[in-house]
Amino acid sequence: MGKGWVRVAPLPELIGAATALAPGTCGELVQGIADGADFLVTCPINQFSRATVTLRAGDASGHTVRGLDHLPKTQQAVTIALDELTAPLGTDHLSAEVSIANPIPPGKGMGSSSADITAAIGALGNAAGHPFPPESIARIALSVEPTDGVMFPGITLFDHRRGSVVEPLGPPPAMEIIVIDPGGVVDTLEFNRIDRTQQWQEIADRTAEALALVRDGIRRGDANLVGRGATISALAGHPPASAQWVARAAAFATEHSAAGINVAHSGTVVGILLDAQQRRSKPIYRQAQQTFPDAETVAHYRIISGGVRESAA
């Protein structure tokens, strides 16, 4: 080797690279307890976490995950997913370089962590050539913390604590949503350590009514039925700290003939649900900005189907 040359170790063998998107949420359409199981009905919106994964055969014993020191829950989930790729890839030495871009604010009930985990595992499976089905992503996510069901296509009824119930309800009707964030954050890990079973049982009748309306609305493609059901759930099961904002949003929805409201049952945001077929969302959004000047943010999204989206890197 000539003077001034430095020997550079070759990079471990590249297995693949992929980028995937997963949506955030505006809380839930319904949440409660049914037949002894916790559940929520997802409310995915068109705001996404984007994860890019480069997967290599590792050069040391065990797995290595880089790029996620600032996202320990996602790092834990990716490490578990790497373990599950050991058999199909024929090696227990895997190295994943992960980068995540996520505009979804954490601690609001907008599914930021669930979107990160879903996007990262989705990209990892695609990079490996062994895509993870939604049920596997949910299982891995639940091993880290309670999770939203954004990994499932369409709108889904999902046991966000144990994963014991998964019921696809279908694609959403054409709906838009104005998301009002009063400010503040909720530590979801701390929130979910508290047993609220009795509280949910006390409103079980209203939750059942809400769920029946949302099920029927999705089946019929009727945004107003979905809105009626979501409103019942929001009024019955909202966090105490959200009470004045839920009441104000409900009054606004009534005044402007919106489909209804929904809420993050373990977060801060409140949604005003709109029937997109009426094509009134822009003026109602502008009016909401004027009506809620004390909110931290007022934003406008579409309600979409959940699930991992592949994306160009």
JOURWO-V542826 format. One record per residue. N is the residue number from 1. RES is the residue in one small letter. D_FIRST is the distance of its C-alpha to the first C-alpha in Angstrom with 1 decimal. Layout:
# JOURWO-V542826
N,RES,D_FIRST / N,RES,D_FIRST
This chain:
# JOURWO-V542826
1,m,0.0 / 2,g,3.8 / 3,k,6.7 / 4,g,8.5 / 5,w,6.5 / 6,v,8.3 / 7,r,8.4 / 8,v,11.9 / 9,a,14.3 / 10,p,16.3 / 11,l,19.8 / 12,p,22.5 / 13,e,24.4 / 14,l,26.8 / 15,i,30.4 / 16,g,32.1 / 17,a,33.3 / 18,a,36.8 / 19,t,39.2 / 20,a,42.7 / 21,l,45.8 / 22,a,48.6 / 23,p,51.8 / 24,g,53.4 / 25,t,57.1 / 26,c,60.2 / 27,g,61.4 / 28,e,63.3 / 29,l,66.3 / 30,v,67.9 / 31,q,67.1 / 32,g,69.1 / 33,i,70.0 / 34,a,71.4 / 35,d,72.4 / 36,g,70.8 / 37,a,67.4 / 38,d,65.7 / 39,f,64.8 / 40,l,63.9 / 41,v,64.0 / 42,t,60.9 / 43,c,61.1 / 44,p,57.7 / 45,i,57.3 / 46,n,55.0 / 47,q,52.6 / 48,f,49.3 / 49,s,46.3 / 50,r,43.2 / 51,a,40.3 / 52,t,36.9 / 53,v,34.9 / 54,t,31.4 / 55,l,31.3 / 56,r,28.3 / 57,a,28.0 / 58,g,27.3 / 59,d,24.4 / 60,a,26.8 / 61,s,30.3 / 62,g,33.0 / 63,h,33.2 / 64,t,31.7 / 65,v,33.5 / 66,r,32.1 / 67,g,34.0 / 68,l,37.4 / 69,d,37.7 / 70,h,40.6 / 71,l,42.3 / 72,p,42.7 / 73,k,45.3 / 74,t,43.1 / 75,q,40.1 / 76,q,42.4 / 77,a,43.6 / 78,v,40.2 / 79,t,39.2 / 80,i,42.3 / 81,a,41.6 / 82,l,38.1 / 83,d,39.9 / 84,e,42.2 / 85,l,39.3 / 86,t,37.9 / 87,a,40.2 / 88,p,40.0 / 89,l,36.2 / 90,g,35.8 / 91,t,33.6 / 92,d,34.3 / 93,h,30.9 / 94,l,31.4 / 95,s,30.0 / 96,a,32.1 / 97,e,31.3 / 98,v,34.8 / 99,s,36.2 / 100,i,39.9 / 101,a,42.0 / 102,n,45.6 / 103,p,48.5 / 104,i,51.0 / 105,p,52.2 / 106,p,52.1 / 107,g,55.2 / 108,k,57.6 / 109,g,58.3 / 110,m,56.3 / 111,g,54.0 / 112,s,50.8 / 113,s,49.3 / 114,s,50.5 / 115,a,49.0 / 116,d,45.6 / 117,i,45.6 / 118,t,47.0 / 119,a,44.5 / 120,a,41.5 / 121,i,42.6 / 122,g,43.6 / 123,a,40.2 / 124,l,38.4 / 125,g,40.6 / 126,n,40.0 / 127,a,36.2 / 128,a,36.5 / 129,g,38.9 / 130,h,41.6 / 131,p,43.8 / 132,f,45.9 / 133,p,49.6 / 134,p,51.6 / 135,e,53.2 / 136,s,49.8 / 137,i,48.7 / 138,a,52.0 / 139,r,51.8 / 140,i,48.3 / 141,a,49.5 / 142,l,52.7 / 143,s,50.7 / 144,v,49.5 / 145,e,52.7 / 146,p,55.7 / 147,t,54.6 / 148,d,56.1 / 149,g,56.3 / 150,v,54.3 / 151,m,52.1 / 152,f,55.2 / 153,p,56.3 / 154,g,59.5 / 155,i,61.7 / 156,t,61.6 / 157,l,63.7 / 158,f,61.3 / 159,d,61.6 / 160,h,59.1 / 161,r,59.3 / 162,r,59.1 / 163,g,58.5 / 164,s,61.6 / 165,v,63.1 / 166,v,61.5 / 167,e,63.9 / 168,p,62.8 / 169,l,65.5 / 170,g,64.3 / 171,p,63.0 / 172,p,64.4 / 173,p,67.2 / 174,a,66.3 / 175,m,66.1 / 176,e,64.7 / 177,i,64.5 / 178,i,64.8 / 179,v,62.8 / 180,i,64.3 / 181,d,62.3 / 182,p,64.4 / 183,g,61.4 / 184,g,60.3 / 185,v,58.1 / 186,v,58.8 / 187,d,56.5 / 188,t,56.8 / 189,l,55.6 / 190,e,58.4 / 191,f,60.8 / 192,n,60.3 / 193,r,60.8 / 194,i,64.5 / 195,d,66.8 / 196,r,68.8 / 197,t,70.4 / 198,q,73.9 / 199,q,73.4 / 200,w,72.2 / 201,q,75.1 / 202,e,77.6 / 203,i,76.6 / 204,a,76.1 / 205,d,79.0 / 206,r,77.7 / 207,t,74.1 / 208,a,75.5 / 209,e,77.4 / 210,a,74.3 / 211,l,72.2 / 212,a,75.0 / 213,l,75.1 / 214,v,71.4 / 215,r,71.2 / 216,d,74.0 / 217,g,72.6 / 218,i,69.3 / 219,r,71.1 / 220,r,73.4 / 221,g,70.8 / 222,d,73.1 / 223,a,71.4 / 224,n,74.7 / 225,l,75.0 / 226,v,71.5 / 227,g,72.3 / 228,r,75.5 / 229,g,73.8 / 230,a,70.9 / 231,t,73.4 / 232,i,75.4 / 233,s,72.2 / 234,a,71.2 / 235,l,74.6 / 236,a,74.9 / 237,g,71.5 / 238,h,69.8 / 239,p,68.4 / 240,p,71.1 / 241,a,69.0 / 242,s,69.0 / 243,a,72.8 / 244,q,73.7 / 245,w,70.9 / 246,v,71.9 / 247,a,75.5 / 248,r,74.6 / 249,a,72.4 / 250,a,75.2 / 251,a,77.7 / 252,f,75.5 / 253,a,74.9 / 254,t,78.7 / 255,e,79.4 / 256,h,77.1 / 257,s,77.8 / 258,a,74.2 / 259,a,73.6 / 260,g,73.1 / 261,i,70.7 / 262,n,68.1 / 263,v,66.3 / 264,a,63.2 / 265,h,65.1 / 266,s,62.3 / 267,g,61.2 / 268,t,62.5 / 269,v,62.7 / 270,v,65.8 / 271,g,65.9 / 272,i,68.6 / 273,l,68.7 / 274,l,69.6 / 275,d,70.7 / 276,a,68.3 / 277,q,70.9 / 278,q,73.2 / 279,r,70.7 / 280,r,71.7 / 281,s,68.4 / 282,k,67.5 / 283,p,70.9 / 284,i,71.0 / 285,y,67.5 / 286,r,68.6 / 287,q,71.7 / 288,a,69.7 / 289,q,67.6 / 290,q,70.9 / 291,t,72.5 / 292,f,69.7 / 293,p,68.6 / 294,d,68.0 / 295,a,65.4 / 296,e,61.7 / 297,t,60.9 / 298,v,62.8 / 299,a,60.7 / 300,h,61.5 / 301,y,59.8 / 302,r,60.6 / 303,i,61.1 / 304,i,58.8 / 305,s,57.9 / 306,g,55.4 / 307,g,52.3 / 308,v,48.6 / 309,r,47.7 / 310,e,44.6 / 311,s,43.0 / 312,a,40.3 / 313,a,37.2
